């Protein structure tokens, strides 16, 4: 099963370059068996740009997650702390490999609604 994640363009660029090997989330999709993430780069890009296989999903106390992921997080400790402030549990998808699409797709080519999700949706 796949999910579509909305990700800011600055982070998509870091995923593509390999600088960012973890995609952090405050909550995870509820369904089991998700092994692939389709990436929607939010505005101003506004396109579905590729997908990645999930190597593993981590769910840990924020400080423990940071210790495990900081070298390949692609974000600052300050950003991480702000993102997970007041959270007991923090999550991250470890990116196995990212496969960019030859031609980025409009969201309506991937979702019938044609509307990108705020966080994620199943596809």
Secondary structure in CASP SS format (residue, H / E / C, confidence):
PFRMAT SS
TARGET T0000
AUTHOR 0000-0000-0000
METHOD secondary structure of the structure
MODEL  1
X C 1.00
X E 1.00
X E 1.00
X E 1.00
X E 1.00
X E 1.00
X E 1.00
X C 1.00
X H 1.00
X H 1.00
X H 1.00
X H 1.00
X H 1.00
X H 1.00
X H 1.00
X H 1.00
X H 1.00
X C 1.00
X C 1.00
X C 1.00
X C 1.00
X E 1.00
X E 1.00
X E 1.00
X E 1.00
X C 1.00
X C 1.00
X C 1.00
X C 1.00
X C 1.00
X C 1.00
X C 1.00
X C 1.00
X C 1.00
X C 1.00
X E 1.00
X E 1.00
X E 1.00
X E 1.00
X E 1.00
X E 1.00
X C 1.00
X C 1.00
X C 1.00
X C 1.00
X C 1.00
X E 1.00
X E 1.00
X E 1.00
X E 1.00
X E 1.00
X E 1.00
X E 1.00
X E 1.00
X E 1.00
X E 1.00
X E 1.00
X E 1.00
X E 1.00
X E 1.00
X C 1.00
X H 1.00
X H 1.00
X H 1.00
X H 1.00
X H 1.00
X H 1.00
X H 1.00
X H 1.00
X H 1.00
X H 1.00
X H 1.00
X C 1.00
X C 1.00
X C 1.00
X C 1.00
X H 1.00
X H 1.00
X H 1.00
X H 1.00
X H 1.00
X H 1.00
X H 1.00
X C 1.00
X C 1.00
X C 1.00
X C 1.00
X C 1.00
X C 1.00
X E 1.00
X E 1.00
X E 1.00
X E 1.00
X E 1.00
X E 1.00
X E 1.00
X E 1.00
X E 1.00
X E 1.00
X E 1.00
X E 1.00
X E 1.00
X E 1.00
X E 1.00
X E 1.00
X C 1.00
X H 1.00
X H 1.00
X H 1.00
X C 1.00
X C 1.00
X C 1.00
X C 1.00
X C 1.00
X C 1.00
X C 1.00
X C 1.00
X C 1.00
X C 1.00
X E 1.00
X E 1.00
X E 1.00
X C 1.00
END
